[in-house]
């Protein structure tokens, strides 16, 4: 592909290398421009403060959800190495719980709802583990058959 395309318009002729045509630009007075900049900074400050507060809330909720998910992991019984090895193999097969937070900017009510869902997920996981740990021998034999 050729990137050198012919010009479609007329080209101004140059008589010498110093004859380039000068363009002058007026610089506004420093006092007026500084006043405009401080007004613009004042207008942007509340928006950036709101964004920073929203980001801090988002990080706090995300840390809370990470703590909840960390408590879901079952306690390890270190009595025998084979039990630990089997437990690790089974845990590798199990899917890890994931809570997806909406990215900012988002409604604080939605973020609080996601935190509530994470808490209920942790409670249900604890109930499920307790139910599986206290299974009757008849149920285990029936499942193995």
N, C-alpha and C positions, 0 to 999 in steps of 0.2 A: 504494500500500500504506500502510495506516495503522499507524504505530509507537506510537500512544497506545492501549494496551490497558487495559481496566478492571481494577481491582484485584479479586482474588478473595478476599482475606482482610481481616479487620477492621484498621482504622487507629487507632492510639492518638491520643487527642485531646491537644492541647497547650494549656495554660492561658496561658502567657506565653512570650516568646522566650528568657528565661533558664532556663526549666524544661525542660531537654533530657535530664536524667538523666546523671549522671556515671559513668564507668567508670574504676575504679582498677586499675592494673597494677603489680605488685611488680617492682622491678628487682633482679636477683640481685647479690650482693656482688661487688665488682670483683676481689678476690683469687681467688675460686673460678673465676670466668669466665675470667680471664686464664690460669690453669693449664690449663683445658680447651682454650683456643684454641692454646696452645703445643703441647699433645699432638696436637691435630688437625693442626697445621702439620708436626710431626715425621712423622706418618703419611703425609701427602701428599707430603713432600719426596722420598722414593725413587721414587715413581711419576712425579713430574714430571722427575726426573733421568733415569729410563729413557726417558721420552717425548722429552726433549731429546736424549739420545744417539741414539735411533732416528731422530729428524729430522735430526740431523747426518750420520748414516750414509747416510740417504736422499739428502740434498743432495750428499754426496761421490760416491755412485754415479751420481747424475744428471749431475754435472759430468764424471765419467769417460766416461759414455756419449756426452755431447755432444762431448767431445774425439775420441772414436772416430769418430762420425758426421761431424765436420768433416774428418777425414783421408780420408774416402771420396771427397770431391769431386775430380774429375780436375784435373790441372794445366792451366792455360791457356797456349796458345802465342800470344804476342803478335806473331808475325812479320808477319801481314797482317790488316788490318781486316775483310776479307770473311770470313776464316776464323773470326775472333772472333765476328762477327755470326751466322754459320751455327751455330757451336758454342753460342752463347747461345740461339738459336732451338730447337736440338735439346734442350738441357738444360731448357728451359722445358716441353718435352713429356714429359720423363722424370719419373716419380714420385719424390718424395724419400723416402729411407728413414726410417721412423718406428719408434722403440722405445717401447712404452707400459710405464711402470713402474706396478706396483700401488701404490695409495695406502696410507700408513701408517694404522693399525698393520698390519704384515705380517711374515711370517716372514723373517728375514735370509737364509735359504737361497734363498728365491724371488728376492730382490733380487740376490743374487750370481749366480743362474742367468740373470737378465735381462742382467746385465753380460756374462756369458759368451756369450750369444746375440748381443749387440751386437758383441763382438770377432770372433766367427765370421762375422758378416755383413760386417764390414769386410774380413776376409781373403778371403772369396769374391768380394767386389766388386773387390778388387785383382787376383785371378786372372782374373776375367772381362774386366777392362779389358786386361790383358796379352795374353790370348788374342785379343781383338778387334784389338789393335794389331799383332799379328804374323800376320795372316791372309795366306795364300798368294794370289798373283794369280789363280790358277785358281779358287779359292773365291769371290773377289770377282766375277769374270766370270760364274760360274755363278749367283750370287745376283742379279746384275743382269739376267740373261737371263730 
